[in-house]
Amino acid sequence: MQNAFRDNAVLVTGASRGIGREIALQLARAGARIALMARGRSHLEETAAGCRRLGAQALIVTGDVGVEADCAAAVRRAFEGFGTLDTLIANAGISMLSPFEDLDDLEPLERTMRVNYFGAVYCARYALPLLIASRGRVVAVSSLTGLTGVPTRTGYAASKHAMRGFFDSLRIEVRRHGISVTVAYPGFVDTGIRQRTVGEGSGRGSGALMTASDCSSRILFAAARRRREVVMTPKGRVGRWLKLVAPDLVDRIAARSVGFPS
């Protein structure tokens, strides 16, 4: 992994905490130059300081990926700082937690789609000309809910399904330019995303949480090898095939995984 990202110019969204922060630190150890984007400057400063202690060049861009102009500015700032862009890691996201019938309005779904889906699309739009020039990489951090529906996560699952469709299609379009597109499908990860959740539910997950460090390592391993996707858990890998032959069973498993009556 180190050689793949040495001197790579990388833009990481959602870099202030969780998976994004760990990705940035691991890229710093690998010798990359990193542009860090998130809304909160204080946490970004902490991530940048950690990258610099590891000997990496790191610059900060504060902004909301749900705002197209902020995404354009982040790509522009990365290019101004590094003179190129080799890798886009579209990681920023929020969760949504509520049974659909309990929602008073649809704003949580709209916000979740704007951040998780359009935030990744906006960044890809402005990064693409630079990635064509560098024959670079796109990495999109989706979720196992991008592969199957999960109760109490209707808006979140919709946004992650949308990411999957977009980046699977983009992969085919940009292959001729030498660009790889890797989509990552983590399961439950200890990231603190519950503090960035919209909706009215109090659902819960079950089972052990993967660490953000382990998740990030798997993502970067796949991206370094330009793999098309990485499904993080054995249950996720089995589930995607089981869904073809026993979809009702997969629905029941999904319900149990979040403590929802099935």
Buried (B, 14 or more C-beta within 10 A) or exposed (E): BEEBBEEBBBBBBBBBBBBBBBBBBBBBBBBBBBBBBBBEEEBBBBBBEBBEEBEBBBBBBBBBBBBBEBBBBBBBBBBEBBEBBBBBBBBBBBBBBBBBEEBEEEEBBEBBBBBBBBBBBBBBBBBBEBBBEBEBBBBBBBBBBBBBBBBBBBBBBBBBBBBBEBBBEBBEEBEEEEBBBBBBBBBBBBBEBEEBBBBEBEBEBEEEEBBBBBBBBBBBBBBBEEBEBBBBBEBBBEBBEBBEEEEEEBBEBBBBBBEBEE
